[in-house]
Amino acid sequence: MSSKPVLYTHTISPAGRAAELAVKALNLDVEIRKMNVFKGQHMTDEFKKLNPVQTIPTLDDNGFLVWDSHAIMIYLARRYGAGTDLYTDDYEQQARINAALFFESSILFARLRFCTDNLTVLGKSAIPEENLQRALEGLQRLESLLQSDYVAGDRLTIADLSCVSSVTTLHLMLKPSAEDFPKTFAWIERLAQLPYYGEVMGRGLKAAGELMQMLGEKNSAK
């Protein structure tokens, strides 16, 4: 007898929020199992059996294990998303979606990590200016990428759900203006109208903002 899939994640993780958004967009009955990464719950031997690289999010779909948010989102959309535009069998549109997912992974999320790793240790004021500039450049590339209402065309796809999770976290840190990034802000506002957006992103961004503030205050007091 099969049971419902389990998503191991953490609210503060942009990748985790992206996977949760995909679950909500597909209207799936998935158990969301929160992992406290600050307490090392993802580094246990038990979790290593599920995911040998010990990262979140991780999906357990009745014994089929998938990690990396992009792989999870593609898997869920392909397996459970028939009749939706979140992913596709059309080769050209699939390539557009994949390109945007790779952009999120290699540019947006990677440059976010350059900053957050320093933030954890040093506080925002001590993040190298070069890292902040590279993160801002990533946002500028997204602004150029947005040629339609969504990142891969005129319909919502998993690529939007992936990108918005990192972009909104970068916005917390860099505080860009709508005047400088009009297409990006309009795109975020478009996604914010999704019925499940506030539930997932609201609590995640609140937690991320509070963490950034706490770490900044802690390090400025040293």
C-alpha positions as CSV (number, residue, x, y, z in Angstrom):
1,M,0.0,0.0,0.0
2,S,1.5,3.3,-1.0
3,S,1.6,6.3,1.3
4,K,1.8,10.0,0.4
5,P,5.2,11.5,-0.5
6,V,7.3,13.2,2.1
7,L,9.3,16.4,1.4
8,Y,12.1,17.0,3.8
9,T,12.8,20.7,3.9
10,H,13.4,23.9,5.9
11,T,11.4,27.1,5.8
12,I,14.4,29.3,5.5
13,S,15.8,27.5,2.5
14,P,15.0,29.1,-0.9
15,A,15.4,25.7,-2.6
16,G,13.0,24.2,0.0
17,R,10.4,27.0,-0.6
18,A,10.7,26.4,-4.4
19,A,9.9,22.7,-3.9
20,E,7.0,23.6,-1.6
21,L,5.6,26.0,-4.2
22,A,5.7,23.2,-6.8
23,V,3.8,20.9,-4.4
24,K,1.1,23.6,-3.9
25,A,0.9,24.5,-7.6
26,L,0.3,20.8,-8.4
27,N,-2.2,20.5,-5.6
28,L,-0.5,17.4,-4.2
29,D,-1.0,15.8,-0.9
30,V,2.5,15.7,0.4
31,E,3.8,15.5,4.0
32,I,6.1,18.5,4.6
33,R,8.6,17.3,7.2
34,K,10.6,20.3,8.6
35,M,14.3,19.7,9.1
36,N,16.2,22.1,11.5
37,V,19.4,22.6,9.6
38,F,20.8,24.8,12.4
39,K,20.6,21.8,14.7
40,G,22.2,19.5,12.0
41,Q,19.1,17.3,11.5
42,H,20.1,16.8,7.9
43,M,23.5,15.6,8.9
44,T,22.4,12.5,10.8
45,D,23.2,8.9,9.6
46,E,19.5,8.3,9.3
47,F,19.0,11.2,6.9
48,K,22.2,10.2,5.0
49,K,20.4,6.9,4.1
50,L,17.7,9.0,2.3
51,N,20.2,11.5,0.7
52,P,23.9,10.6,0.6
53,V,24.8,14.3,0.0
54,Q,22.7,15.4,3.0
55,T,21.1,18.4,1.4
56,I,17.6,19.8,1.5
57,P,15.0,19.6,0.0
58,T,14.8,15.8,-0.4
59,L,11.7,14.0,-1.6
60,D,10.7,10.4,-0.6
61,D,8.0,9.3,-3.0
62,N,7.2,5.8,-1.6
63,G,10.9,4.8,-1.6
64,F,11.9,6.7,-4.7
65,L,14.3,9.3,-3.4
66,V,15.1,12.6,-5.2
67,W,17.2,15.5,-4.0
68,D,18.0,18.9,-5.5
69,S,15.0,21.2,-5.8
70,H,15.2,21.4,-9.6
71,A,15.2,17.6,-9.9
72,I,12.3,17.4,-7.4
73,M,10.3,20.0,-9.3
74,I,10.8,18.4,-12.7
75,Y,10.0,14.9,-11.2
76,L,6.8,16.1,-9.6
77,A,5.6,18.1,-12.6
78,R,6.3,15.2,-15.0
79,R,4.8,12.5,-12.8
80,Y,1.8,14.4,-11.4
81,G,1.4,17.5,-13.5
82,A,-0.3,16.2,-16.6
83,G,-2.5,18.8,-18.2
84,T,-0.6,21.7,-16.6
85,D,1.9,24.1,-18.1
86,L,4.3,23.8,-15.2
87,Y,6.5,21.5,-17.3
88,T,6.0,20.2,-20.8
89,D,6.8,17.5,-23.3
90,D,7.4,20.1,-26.0
91,Y,11.2,20.1,-26.6
92,E,11.6,23.8,-27.3
93,Q,9.6,24.9,-24.2
94,Q,11.2,22.3,-22.1
95,A,14.6,23.7,-23.1
96,R,13.5,27.2,-22.1
97,I,12.3,25.9,-18.7
98,N,15.5,24.0,-18.2
99,A,17.7,27.0,-19.1
100,A,15.9,29.1,-16.6
101,L,16.3,26.4,-13.9
102,F,20.0,26.2,-14.7
103,F,20.2,30.0,-14.5
104,E,18.6,29.9,-11.1
105,S,21.1,27.3,-9.9
106,S,24.3,28.6,-11.4
107,I,23.6,32.4,-11.1
108,L,20.9,33.4,-8.7
109,F,21.3,30.8,-6.0
110,A,25.0,30.5,-6.4
111,R,25.5,34.3,-5.9
112,L,23.1,34.3,-3.0
113,R,25.2,31.7,-1.3
114,F,28.3,33.8,-1.8
115,C,26.6,36.4,0.3
116,T,24.8,34.3,2.9
117,D,27.9,32.2,3.7
118,N,29.7,35.5,4.6
119,L,26.6,36.7,6.4
120,T,26.6,33.7,8.7
121,V,30.2,34.3,9.7
122,L,30.8,38.1,9.4
123,G,27.5,40.0,9.1
124,K,26.3,41.9,6.1
125,S,28.6,44.9,6.6
126,A,31.5,42.5,6.2
127,I,30.3,40.8,3.1
128,P,32.9,41.5,0.4
129,E,31.7,44.3,-1.9
130,E,32.6,42.1,-4.9
131,N,30.1,39.4,-3.7
132,L,27.3,41.9,-3.2
133,Q,28.0,43.3,-6.7
134,R,27.9,39.9,-8.3
135,A,24.6,39.2,-6.6
136,L,23.2,42.5,-7.9
137,E,24.5,41.5,-11.4
138,G,22.6,38.3,-11.1
139,L,19.4,40.3,-10.6
140,Q,20.3,42.5,-13.5
141,R,20.6,39.4,-15.7
142,L,17.1,38.2,-14.6
143,E,15.7,41.6,-15.5
144,S,17.1,41.1,-19.0
145,L,15.8,37.6,-19.1
146,L,12.2,38.6,-18.4
147,Q,11.0,39.1,-22.0
148,S,7.4,37.9,-21.2
149,D,5.2,37.7,-18.2
150,Y,7.2,34.7,-16.9
151,V,10.8,33.6,-17.1
152,A,10.1,30.9,-19.8
153,G,7.4,32.5,-21.8
154,D,3.8,33.7,-21.3
155,R,2.8,31.0,-18.8
156,L,3.7,30.0,-15.3
157,T,6.2,27.1,-15.0
158,I,8.4,25.5,-12.3
159,A,11.2,27.8,-13.5
160,D,9.3,30.8,-12.0
161,L,8.7,29.0,-8.7
162,S,12.4,28.2,-8.5
163,C,13.7,31.7,-9.5
164,V,11.3,33.7,-7.3
165,S,12.5,31.9,-4.1
166,S,16.1,33.0,-4.6
167,V,15.2,36.4,-6.0
168,T,13.0,37.5,-3.1
169,T,15.7,36.4,-0.7
170,L,18.3,38.5,-2.6
171,H,15.9,41.4,-2.4
172,L,15.9,41.1,1.4
173,M,19.6,41.5,1.4
174,L,20.2,44.0,-1.5
175,K,17.0,46.0,-1.3
176,P,16.8,46.9,-5.0
177,S,14.3,49.5,-6.2
178,A,11.3,48.8,-8.5
179,E,12.6,51.8,-10.6
180,D,15.8,49.9,-11.4
181,F,14.1,46.5,-11.9
182,P,10.6,47.2,-13.1
183,K,10.1,43.9,-15.0
184,T,11.3,41.9,-12.0
185,F,9.0,43.6,-9.5
186,A,6.0,43.2,-11.8
187,W,6.9,39.5,-12.2
188,I,7.1,39.1,-8.4
189,E,3.8,40.8,-8.0
190,R,2.3,38.5,-10.6
191,L,3.5,35.5,-8.7
192,A,2.3,36.9,-5.4
193,Q,-1.3,36.6,-6.7
194,L,-1.0,32.8,-6.7
195,P,-3.3,31.5,-3.9
196,Y,-0.5,29.5,-2.3
197,Y,2.3,32.0,-2.6
198,G,1.7,33.9,0.6
199,E,1.5,30.7,2.7
200,V,4.9,29.4,1.5
201,M,6.8,32.5,0.8
202,G,5.4,34.6,3.7
203,R,6.7,32.5,6.5
204,G,10.0,31.7,4.6
205,L,10.9,35.2,3.9
206,K,9.9,36.3,7.4
207,A,12.3,33.7,8.8
208,A,15.1,34.6,6.4
209,G,14.7,38.3,7.2
210,E,14.8,37.7,10.9
211,L,17.9,35.6,10.6
212,M,19.7,38.2,8.5
213,Q,18.8,40.9,11.1
214,M,19.9,38.7,14.0
215,L,23.2,37.8,12.4
216,G,23.8,41.4,11.4
217,E,23.2,42.6,15.0
218,K,25.3,39.9,16.5
219,N,28.3,40.5,14.3
220,S,28.1,44.3,14.6
221,A,28.2,43.9,18.4
222,K,31.6,42.1,18.2
